[in-house]
C-alpha cells in the first residue's frame, strides 16, 4: 500500500510526498483541484453556518439598541398603566361613596327616590352627555383603560346632574316640609282614638284577614278632620269603593293623603288647603261599622304606614305609645 511521508524542503514551501510501494520510490503528492474546491466550499459553509448560529443566539438573547429602547418604553407603559389603574380604582371607590350618599343620605333627607345605577349610565348614553374616547389604539391595555374611563366619566356626569337636582330640593326644602304629612287628622291629645292600625287586620264585614291600608281614628260624629299637610284637593265626594264621603289631597313631592267615612265634606275639588285646616267632619258613611276617620298616606302611589308621619304633634314618649296602640292585631272599623 502506498503511504505519504511529508518531506520538508526548507528553501521551498511545504511539499508532501508519499512512498510508492510499486516503484519503491518517494513520489510527490498532488491534490486534485476538485478536492481543493470541496475543501474550500466546506470551510466556507462551516463559517457561514457558525455565523448564522452566532447571529441567532445574539438576536434571541441579546437586545439590539432599538429593542432595548422599545422594551424600556413597554416597561414604562406597563408601570404607567398600573399607576393609572390604581388611580381609576380609587376614583371608582370615591364615586361609589358619592352615589351611596346621594341615594341613602341626601335624597332620603329630602324624600326623593334613589337613582338606580342603571339609570345613571343609560340616561347619559341616550343623551350623549359624555363623548366616548376614540382613536386611542387597539392594545388590550388601552382598550381596558378606555372602557373604565368612559364608565367613570358617565357616572361622574350623571352624578353632577343628580347634585343639581338635590340643590333644587334644598331650595324647595320649605315647600317639601309643608307638603309632608306630619300631624294626626283628628284631635287626639289623650292618644285614645287609634281604633285600628296599618297592616293585616280582621275585616269587620267579611271576617277575614285583609290588608288595612291606613289608620282608623275613632271619634264622635261631627268631630273636625284636618288636612295633615299643605296641598290641593284632588277628590271630594261620595266614594262607592267603601270609603263613603271621602277627601283626597295631593301634596306634591309624591305625597297624597286620603280621609274616609266623613259625615260632611267641607273641602272642594281644586281648593288649596293648609296643614291644620278643617276639610270635613267624622262620620259613619260607606263600609263602616262605627263613627271614625279612615286615614291613609300614599308615597309615590304606594300606601305607607301613617304612624310615621305624626312627628309634628307627638313627643318621643307619645310616639312610642301610639306606635304600640297601632300595632295591636285587632279588627278594623272598615
C-alpha positions in Angstrom: 0.0 0.0 0.0 1.4 3.4 -0.8 1.6 5.9 2.1 2.6 9.6 2.2 5.5 10.9 4.1 6.0 14.6 4.3 9.5 15.8 3.3 10.3 19.4 4.0 12.5 21.4 1.7 13.5 24.5 3.8 14.0 26.6 0.7 10.6 25.9 -0.7 7.1 25.7 0.6 5.9 22.5 2.4 5.7 19.7 -0.1 4.1 16.3 0.8 5.5 13.0 -0.6 4.3 9.5 -0.4 6.2 6.2 -0.8 5.0 4.2 -3.7 5.4 0.5 -2.9 5.1 -0.4 -6.5 8.0 1.7 -7.7 9.8 1.7 -4.3 10.3 5.4 -4.6 9.1 8.6 -2.9 6.8 10.5 -5.2 5.3 14.0 -4.9 1.7 14.0 -3.5 -0.5 16.1 -5.8 -4.1 17.0 -4.5 -6.7 17.2 -7.3 -8.4 20.6 -7.9 -11.8 19.0 -7.2 -10.8 18.1 -3.7 -9.3 21.5 -3.1 -12.6 23.2 -4.2 -14.6 20.8 -2.0 -12.4 21.6 1.0 -12.7 25.4 0.4 -16.5 25.1 -0.1 -16.8 23.0 3.1 -14.8 25.6 5.1 -16.9 28.5 3.8 -20.1 26.6 4.5 -19.0 25.8 8.0 -18.1 29.5 8.6 -21.5 30.7 7.3 -23.4 28.2 9.5 -21.3 29.1 12.5 -22.0 32.8 11.8 -25.7 32.2 11.5 -25.9 30.3 14.8 -24.0 33.1 16.5 -26.3 35.7 15.0 -29.4 33.8 16.1 -28.1 33.5 19.6 -27.3 37.2 19.7 -30.8 38.2 18.4 -32.5 35.8 20.8 -30.7 36.6 24.0 -29.1 40.0 23.4 -31.3 43.0 22.6 -30.4 45.5 19.9 -30.2 49.2 20.9 -33.6 49.8 19.3 -35.1 46.8 21.1 -33.7 48.0 24.4 -35.4 51.3 23.8 -38.7 49.6 22.9 -38.5 47.3 25.8 -37.9 50.2 28.2 -40.8 52.1 26.7 -43.0 49.0 27.1 -41.9 48.6 30.8 -42.6 52.3 31.4 -46.0 52.0 29.8 -46.9 49.0 32.0 -45.8 50.9 35.0 -47.8 53.9 34.0 -50.8 51.7 33.3 -50.5 50.2 36.8 -50.5 53.7 38.4 -53.4 54.8 36.2 -55.4 51.7 37.2 -54.7 52.4 40.9 -56.0 55.9 40.4 -59.1 54.7 38.4 -59.9 52.2 41.2 -59.5 55.0 43.8 -61.9 57.2 41.8 -64.4 54.4 41.4 -64.4 53.9 45.2 -65.0 57.6 45.7 -67.7 57.6 43.1 -69.4 54.6 44.8 -69.3 56.5 48.1 -70.8 59.6 46.4 -73.6 57.6 44.8 -74.3 55.9 48.1 -74.6 59.2 49.9 -76.7 60.6 47.1 -79.2 57.7 47.3 -79.2 56.9 51.1 -78.4 60.3 52.7 -79.1 63.4 50.6 -82.2 62.1 48.8 -83.6 60.5 51.9 -83.4 63.8 53.7 -85.5 65.5 51.0 -87.8 62.5 50.5 -86.6 61.8 46.9 -86.4 58.4 45.4 -82.9 56.9 44.9 -81.4 56.9 41.5 -81.0 53.3 40.0 -77.4 52.6 39.0 -78.6 51.5 35.5 -80.2 54.9 35.0 -77.0 56.8 35.8 -75.3 55.3 32.8 -78.2 54.6 30.4 -79.6 58.1 30.7 -76.2 59.6 29.9 -75.7 57.3 26.9 -79.1 58.2 25.5 -78.5 62.0 25.8 -74.8 61.7 24.7 -73.8 63.9 27.6 -70.3 62.4 27.5 -68.4 61.6 24.3 -66.6 58.3 24.2 -62.8 58.3 24.0 -61.8 57.2 20.5 -58.6 56.6 18.4 -56.6 55.5 21.5 -55.2 52.4 19.9 -56.2 48.8 19.9 -53.9 47.4 22.5 -55.6 45.5 25.3 -54.2 47.8 28.0 -55.5 50.9 26.3 -58.9 49.3 25.5 -59.3 48.3 29.1 -58.4 51.7 30.4 -60.6 53.4 27.9 -63.7 51.4 28.9 -63.2 52.1 32.6 -62.6 55.8 32.0 -65.7 56.0 29.8 -67.8 54.4 32.5 -66.3 56.6 35.2 -67.0 59.7 33.0 -70.6 58.7 32.5 -71.2 58.1 36.2 -69.5 61.4 37.1 -71.6 63.4 34.6 -74.8 61.8 35.9 -73.8 62.5 39.5 -73.3 66.1 38.6 -76.9 66.2 37.3 -78.1 64.4 40.5 -76.5 67.1 42.7 -78.1 69.8 40.6 -81.5 68.1 41.4 -80.6 67.9 45.1 -79.7 71.6 45.0 -83.2 72.3 43.8 -84.6 70.1 46.6 -82.6 72.2 49.1 -84.2 75.4 47.6 -87.6 73.7 47.9 -87.0 72.5 51.4 -89.6 74.7 53.0 -92.2 73.6 50.4 -91.2 69.9 51.0 -91.7 70.3 54.7 -95.1 71.9 54.2 -96.1 69.2 51.8 -95.1 66.3 54.1 -97.9 64.9 56.3 -96.9 65.5 59.9 -99.9 65.7 62.2 -102.9 63.5 63.1 -106.1 64.1 61.1 -108.2 64.4 64.2 -107.5 65.9 67.6 -106.0 63.1 69.7 -104.3 64.6 72.7 -105.0 61.7 75.0 -103.9 59.2 72.4 -107.1 57.1 72.8 -108.5 57.4 69.4 -106.5 54.8 67.5 -109.0 52.2 66.6 -107.0 50.1 64.1 -103.5 50.3 62.7 -101.8 49.7 59.3 -101.3 46.1 58.1 -103.3 42.9 58.1 -106.5 43.1 60.2 -109.8 41.3 60.5 -112.3 42.8 58.1 -115.5 43.7 60.1 -117.8 42.8 57.3 -116.1 39.8 55.6 -114.5 38.5 58.8 -111.2 37.5 57.0 -107.7 39.0 57.2 -107.2 41.8 54.8 -104.6 44.5 54.4 -105.7 47.6 56.1 -104.1 50.5 54.1 -104.4 53.2 56.8 -105.3 54.1 60.4 -108.8 54.3 61.9 -109.3 57.2 64.3 -112.5 56.7 66.4 -114.3 59.9 67.3 -117.9 61.2 67.7 -119.8 62.2 64.6 -119.1 65.8 63.7 -115.5 65.8 65.0 -113.4 68.1 62.8 -110.9 66.4 60.4 -107.8 68.3 59.5 -105.5 68.3 56.4 -102.2 66.9 57.6 -100.1 68.9 55.1 -100.4 71.7 52.5 -101.8 70.6 49.2 -104.6 70.7 46.6 -107.9 68.8 46.9 -108.0 66.1 44.2 -111.3 64.4 45.1 -114.1 65.4 47.4 -117.3 63.4 47.4 -119.0 60.1 47.9 -116.9 57.0 47.0 -118.6 53.8 46.0 -115.5 51.7 46.9 -116.3 51.7 50.6 -114.9 55.0 51.9 -118.2 56.8 51.8 -117.7 60.6 51.8 -114.0 61.0 51.3 -111.4 63.7 50.5 -108.1 63.0 48.7 -105.4 65.7 48.9 -102.4 65.8 46.6 -99.4 67.4 48.4 -96.7 67.2 45.8 -93.3 65.6 46.1 -95.0 62.2 45.7 -97.3 62.6 48.8 -101.1 62.1 48.8 -103.5 61.6 51.8 -107.0 60.1 52.0 -109.7 60.8 54.6 -112.7 58.5 54.6 -116.2 57.9 56.1 -117.0 61.6 56.6 -120.3 62.8 57.8 -119.9 66.1 56.0 -117.2 67.3 53.5 -116.0 70.9 53.7 -113.2 70.9 51.1 -113.9 71.3 47.4 -112.0 69.8 44.4 -109.2 72.1 43.2 -109.1 74.0 46.5 -105.7 74.7 48.1 -105.6 73.8 51.8 -103.1 74.3 54.5 -101.9 71.9 57.2 -104.4 72.0 60.1 -107.3 73.4 58.0 -110.6 71.6 58.5 -111.6 69.6 55.4 -114.6 67.7 56.8 -116.2 66.0 59.8 -116.1 62.5 61.2 -118.9 60.3 60.1 -120.0 56.7 59.5 -120.6 56.6 55.7 -119.6 53.8 53.4 -118.3 50.4 54.6 -118.0 51.5 58.2 -119.0 49.8 61.5 -118.8 52.9 63.6 -118.0 56.6 63.5 -114.4 57.1 62.7 -111.9 58.7 60.2 -110.0 56.3 58.0 -106.7 58.0 57.1 -104.1 56.9 54.5 -100.8 58.3 53.4 -99.5 57.4 49.9 -95.9 57.9 48.9 -95.3 57.7 45.1 -98.6 55.9 44.7 -97.9 53.3 47.4 -99.8 53.2 50.8 -97.3 53.6 53.7 -97.9 53.4 57.4 -99.2 56.9 58.6 -97.9 56.3 62.1 -94.5 57.6 60.9 -96.0 60.9 59.8 -97.1 62.4 63.2 -93.8 63.9 64.2 -95.1 67.5 64.5 -97.5 66.9 67.3 -96.0 64.0 69.3 -93.2 63.7 71.9 -91.0 60.6 71.7 -92.8 59.1 74.6 -96.2 59.7 72.9 -95.0 58.3 69.7 -93.8 55.1 71.4 -97.2 54.8 73.0 -99.2 55.4 69.8 -96.9 53.0 67.9 -97.9 50.2 70.3 -101.6 51.0 70.0 -101.5 50.9 66.2 -99.6 47.6 66.2 -102.3 45.8 68.1 -103.7 43.0 66.0 -107.5 43.8 66.1 -110.4 44.2 63.9 -110.5 47.3 61.6 -113.5 49.6 61.5 -113.9 49.5 57.8 
